[in-house]
């Protein structure tokens, strides 16, 4: 199975699980459930749940056990996208090639759809089976800490406060580590935890996720300049219009690409503690994400 086939097959499993876990669009009040499902099933790549499941498999687990965590991470990620697109934030009209949630359902329902997805994410996570090493409390703490005011939301705050200012590379890295790397890393860690990962395995996967997450955002910064709305599925050039600092703006596209490559190498190196067969898919995902064009 190629890495593209693995991603597609895993994404299909995730979609089926999300469909079964989320309230149906006919449940009252129907509008909110339609809005939630609109963004969940708008065609996302499912990279975070795929990484979650691949990490579980690397530690001897499986997709079935890790699935509640994979769905929780994707559901929470979708809430962040809905809120990011709002006029008070990034003010985007296009997401995954479709009108953004607030363009279809209005700003009020979009805010509530994001809130509901955030809440549902923790309900999903509570379904993750406990094991000898980790409890439900550990899972909830992991996701809450990664996505609260000190990491994901904190990164968004720093991003807003940095608009129109000349940031240092350290300040920009702090934004990216919060906005992007924290949730990617949490997805990987939760997958490993679902498989009762040993402490050294969890530490290695944490380093892998942190490097991968920062590289992922640098590539996003580059694509915001070099891609097209048709390819990327969202508006381009928004960062420059909003006066936001990006890696290409600070160091140039060539240096930004090299930084992404260096981080990808570091992510690969972090997996050296795993036998070759156990790390193959994570390494392939690393390369796939570095070389993506959307």
SVG drawing of the C-alpha trace seen along z (x, -y; Angstrom):
<svg xmlns="http://www.w3.org/2000/svg" viewBox="-36 -47 54 51">
<polyline fill="none" stroke="black" stroke-width="0.4" points="0.0,0.0 1.4,-3.4 1.3,-6.3 -1.4,-7.9 -3.5,-4.7 -2.9,-4.4 -4.1,-8.0 -7.2,-7.5 -8.1,-4.2 -7.6,-5.6 -9.5,-8.8 -12.5,-6.7 -12.5,-4.8 -12.3,-8.1 -15.2,-9.5 -17.3,-6.5 -16.5,-6.8 -17.2,-10.5 -20.6,-9.9 -21.6,-7.5 -20.4,-9.6 -21.8,-13.0 -25.5,-13.7 -27.4,-13.2 -28.3,-16.3 -32.0,-15.7 -31.5,-15.9 -33.2,-18.9 -32.3,-21.7 -31.4,-20.6 -29.6,-23.8 -26.7,-23.4 -26.1,-19.8 -26.2,-20.6 -23.6,-23.3 -21.4,-21.0 -21.5,-18.3 -21.1,-20.8 -17.6,-21.6 -16.6,-18.1 -17.4,-16.6 -16.2,-19.4 -13.3,-17.3 -10.5,-17.6 -7.3,-15.6 -7.7,-14.0 -3.9,-14.3 -4.2,-14.6 -6.3,-11.4 -4.1,-9.6 -1.0,-10.6 -2.9,-9.5 -3.6,-6.1 -0.1,-5.6 1.4,-6.5 -0.8,-3.9 0.3,-1.3 3.9,-2.2 3.5,-1.4 1.7,1.9 -1.8,0.6 -4.5,0.5 -6.9,-1.9 -10.0,-0.5 -8.7,-1.3 -7.2,-4.7 -10.3,-5.8 -12.0,-7.8 -8.9,-9.9 -8.5,-10.3 -12.1,-11.5 -11.7,-13.8 -8.7,-15.5 -10.3,-16.0 -13.5,-17.3 -11.5,-19.8 -9.4,-20.8 -12.6,-21.6 -13.9,-23.8 -10.7,-25.9 -11.1,-26.2 -14.7,-27.5 -13.6,-30.1 -10.5,-31.0 -12.5,-31.8 -14.9,-34.2 -14.8,-38.0 -13.4,-38.8 -10.5,-36.5 -9.1,-35.7 -12.3,-36.7 -12.1,-33.9 -14.8,-33.1 -13.4,-29.8 -12.3,-26.6 -11.6,-23.2 -12.9,-24.6 -16.3,-25.5 -17.9,-28.6 -16.9,-28.9 -19.3,-27.9 -20.4,-31.5 -21.0,-32.2 -23.5,-29.4 -25.1,-29.5 -24.4,-33.0 -21.9,-34.1 -24.0,-33.2 -24.6,-29.6 -20.9,-29.3 -19.7,-30.3 -22.1,-27.8 -21.1,-25.0 -17.5,-25.5 -18.4,-25.5 -20.5,-22.3 -17.7,-20.5 -15.2,-21.4 -17.6,-19.9 -18.2,-16.8 -14.4,-16.3 -14.1,-15.6 -17.1,-13.4 -15.5,-11.3 -12.2,-11.3 -13.9,-9.9 -14.7,-6.7 -11.0,-5.9 -10.3,-2.7 -8.1,-3.0 -5.0,-0.7 -2.3,0.1 -0.5,-3.1 -3.1,-5.8 -6.5,-6.7 -9.4,-8.8 -8.2,-11.6 -4.8,-11.4 -6.3,-11.6 -8.5,-14.6 -5.6,-16.4 -3.5,-15.8 -5.9,-17.3 -7.0,-20.1 -3.5,-21.3 -2.5,-21.1 -5.5,-23.2 -5.9,-25.7 -4.6,-29.2 -1.0,-28.1 -0.7,-26.3 -3.2,-26.3 -5.4,-29.2 -2.3,-31.0 -0.7,-30.7 -3.8,-32.3 -3.6,-35.2 0.0,-35.7 -0.9,-35.6 -3.6,-38.3 -1.3,-40.5 1.5,-40.1 -0.5,-41.5 1.2,-44.5 4.4,-44.1 7.8,-42.9 8.3,-39.6 11.5,-37.8 11.9,-34.2 11.6,-33.1 8.2,-35.0 7.0,-33.4 8.0,-30.0 6.1,-30.4 3.0,-31.2 3.4,-28.2 4.2,-25.9 1.0,-27.0 -1.4,-27.2 -0.3,-24.1 2.4,-22.0 0.6,-21.6 -2.5,-19.8 -0.5,-17.7 1.7,-16.6 -1.2,-15.8 -2.8,-13.7 0.4,-11.6 0.8,-11.4 -2.9,-10.3 -2.4,-7.6 0.6,-6.3 -1.1,-6.6 -4.0,-4.5 -1.4,-1.7 0.0,-2.0 3.3,-3.4 6.4,-3.2 7.8,-6.5 10.7,-6.4 8.3,-5.8 6.1,-8.7 9.1,-11.0 10.4,-10.1 6.9,-10.6 6.6,-13.9 9.9,-15.1 8.7,-13.7 5.4,-15.6 6.9,-18.9 9.3,-19.0 6.7,-17.7 4.2,-20.3 6.5,-23.2 7.5,-22.0 3.8,-21.6 3.1,-25.2 6.1,-26.5 4.9,-24.6 1.5,-26.2 3.1,-29.6 4.9,-28.8 1.7,-27.5 -0.2,-30.7 2.2,-32.5 2.8,-30.0 -0.4,-28.0 -3.8,-28.9 -7.3,-28.9 -8.3,-26.0 -5.4,-23.8 -5.3,-24.9 -9.1,-24.9 -8.9,-28.3 -8.1,-31.9 -4.4,-32.6 -2.3,-35.7 -4.4,-36.3 -1.4,-36.4 0.3,-39.2 -3.0,-41.1 -3.5,-40.9 0.1,-42.0 1.0,-38.7 4.6,-37.5 5.4,-34.2 8.6,-32.2 8.9,-33.2 8.4,-36.9 11.1,-36.7 13.7,-34.5 12.6,-34.1 11.0,-31.1 14.3,-29.2 15.4,-29.5 11.9,-28.6 11.9,-25.4 15.3,-24.5 14.0,-25.0 11.1,-22.7 13.5,-20.1 15.7,-20.4 12.8,-19.9 11.6,-16.9 15.1,-15.3 14.9,-16.0 11.4,-14.4 12.8,-11.3 15.8,-11.1 13.5,-11.2 12.0,-7.8 15.3,-6.0 14.3,-4.2 11.6,-2.3 12.4,0.8 12.3,0.0 9.0,1.8 7.3,-0.1 8.4,-3.6 7.9,-3.1 4.5,-4.8 5.4,-7.7 8.5,-8.3 6.4,-8.2 3.9,-10.6 6.7,-12.9 7.9,-13.0 4.4,-13.3 3.6,-16.3 6.9,-18.0 6.3,-17.6 2.5,-18.3 1.1,-21.0 -2.2,-21.6"/>
</svg>
